[in-house]
Amino acid sequence: MSTVTDIFKEITQIPRCSSTYHPFIEYVKDFAYKYGYDCYIDQFNNILCKKENSNSKICLQSHYDIVCLIDDTIPELIEEDGFYKARNSTLGADNGIGCSYMLALMQESYDCEYLFTSDEEIGLIGANNLDVEIKSPYMLNLDSESEGEICIGCAGGIDIFASIDKHELTANNDKLDLYEVSIAHLPGGHSGVEIHKNIDNAIKVIADAIKSCDGKILDIN
């Protein structure tokens, strides 16, 4: 029987960047059928697994997409002093560890409903467009930072769509010096639980640099 950690290390090697769905969907489908669960996929790539005649009282939910620093990357796992890290990538523990707990419980044949939602990291897209039937009277979201605690509410969220007017420069405009500016080697951190630490943010740092010299943006990536 695989442990939660074993499963986590296995799914870490499956491409799970936001907007990448099918490798993990196929993995979960195979896993579900192997352990006697039906598997339902909706048009927004949410995955629901449950037994055919389930009497589940609780639905466990985790999102399966991860933040990728490079498109389609697969984290390179490094074990150091009993902790897992990743080189040049997020680890994908958010929320790969929640998915791993759910898969471990399926492996032990617990009669729950197991909901894996898509595209949480880019706007709660899967959860907001859920189109699979959940019959359990209770749901427990496993995306948390605190072990042994249950939160009965959340801060919520909102999607903001913004546009700006852009002015294109031509060769006849004022002569401008061209610079390439890069921001690197920042410590990283979570914009939610670590926001109070005022850790440097690459987007804010580069925006401040451009504003301070009245620069114009040719390209930002």
N, C-alpha and C positions, 0 to 999 in steps of 0.2 A: 504494500500500500504506500503510495507516494505521500510525502509530507507536504504541508503548505509551501515550505521553502523549495522543495523539489519542483513543484508545479510552477512556482514563481520563476525559477531559473529557466524552466522550459518555455514558458510563454514570453519571457523576455526576448527570446530569439525569434519571435514571430513579429513581422512588421506591424506596428500598431499606431503609427503617427495618425493624428486627426485626418480624416478623409481617406484613410486606408482601411478597408473593411474586410475584404474577402479572405485573406489568409487566416485571420482570427475567427471569422464566421465558420470557415470550413473546419478549423480545429475544434471549436465548441460543438459543432454538429456531430463530428466523429466521436468526441468524448461523450456527448449525451447519449448517442445510440449505443455506445459500448456499455454504458451503465444503466440502460433501461429508461431513458427519458425521451419524451417528445421534444422537438425543437422547432420553434416558430420564429420567422424572420419577417419584419415589416419593411415597408418601402424606405424607411429611414435607417435601415441596418441595425435596428435594435434586435436583440436576441432574447427569447424567453424559453426557458427549459422547465419542464414539469412532467410528472408521471401521468400516464394516460388517464387514470381514474383518481387523480390527486384529491386528497382531503386537506390540502395545505392550509394552515392558519396564518402563515407569514410568507411574504415575498422578500427575498434578499436582493439588493440592487447595488451594482457597481458600474461605473463607466469603464470601457476598455481602451479608449484612446489615450495616448500619452503626448506630452509636449516633446517635440523633436527639434533639436538645434539645427539639424541638417535633414532635408527631406528624405524620407524613406530609409532613415538610418536604423540600424539595429544596435542597441546599446552593447558595448563591450564591458562585461561584468568583471569587476575587480573585487576580491575579498581581502579585507584588510582589518586586522584586529577584531574579527568577528562581525564586521559590518560589510555590507555590499555597497559598492560605488560603481560609477560608470565613467569611462574616459570620453571626453568631448561629446557628452550627451547627457540628457536627464536619464535617471535610472529606470523610469517607467513604473516605479512602485505606486505612484498616483495614476490610476488606481489598480495597478496590476496585483497588489497584495490583496485587495478586496476580491478581485476576480479569482485569485488563487484559493482564498478561503471558501468561496462558493463552489469551485470545482472540487475541492477536497471533500466538502460535505456531500456533493453529488456522488463522489467515489464511494462514500460510505452509505449511500442510498437513503439519505434523509428526504422525507416527503415535504419539500418546500417548493415554492416557485422561485426560479433564479432568473433575474433580469439583468442583462448586460446591455447598457445603453451606449450609444455612439456619440462622438463629437461633443463631449462635455467641455473640453478644453477650449473650444472655439465658439462657445455660446449656448451650451445646454441644448443643442439642436435635437439630439435623439430624444431626450426626456420631454422636450416641449412638443414633439410631434409623435408621441407614442401611439402605436396602432396595433397593439397585441392585447389580448384579453387577460386581465389579471383578476383572479377570483378570491385571492386571500384577503381577509379583512384588515390585515396589518402589513406594513412595509417597513423594512429596516435598511437604510442606506449605510454602506460600509466605508464610505469615503471620509475618514476622520483621522486626525492626528493624535488623538489622546486614547491610549489603551485603557479599557475598563470604564469608560464613560459613555453615556448616551445623551445626545442633544435632541431636544424635541422641537427645535426650530432652526432656521438659518437666516442669514442676512438677505437672501434673495439676490436677484441680479437683473440686469437690463441690457439689451443690445442697443448700441448706438451706431447709426449709420451717418457718416459725415462726408461732405464733399467740399472741395475748395476750388476757387478760381485760380487757374495757373496762367502765367504770362510767359510765352515762349521768347527766348532771346535769339536774335539772329547775329550773323557775323558783323552786321553794321552797328550793333549796339556798342556801348562803352566797352573798351578792352578790359577784360577781367582775367585775373590770375586763376588758374585751375589747380585745385588741391584735392587729394584723396585723403580722407580722414577715417581712421578706423578706431574702434573702441574694443579693447580686449582685456582679458585677465581680471575681470571683475569677479567677486566672490560668489555671485548668484544668490538665490534665496526665493522664498515663496511670497508673491505679492499680497497674499491674504494674511497668513499667520505671522509673517515677519515684516509687515508694512511699517510697524512702529520703529524699526531699527534704522530707517533711513539709509539702507544700503543703496549704493549707486546703481542707477538704472541706465543701461546703455542708450536707450532712446532719449531719455531726459538729458543725459550728459552731452550727446551730440547736438541736440536741439539748442541747449544753452550755448554751446560753442558757436553754432551758426548765428544765433541771435546776437552774441557779443561782438561779432565782427561785421554785422549786417550782411552776412553772406547770402548767396542764392543757391538753391539746391538744384543740381543737375540730375542727380540720381541718388536714391537712398535704398539700401538693401539690408 
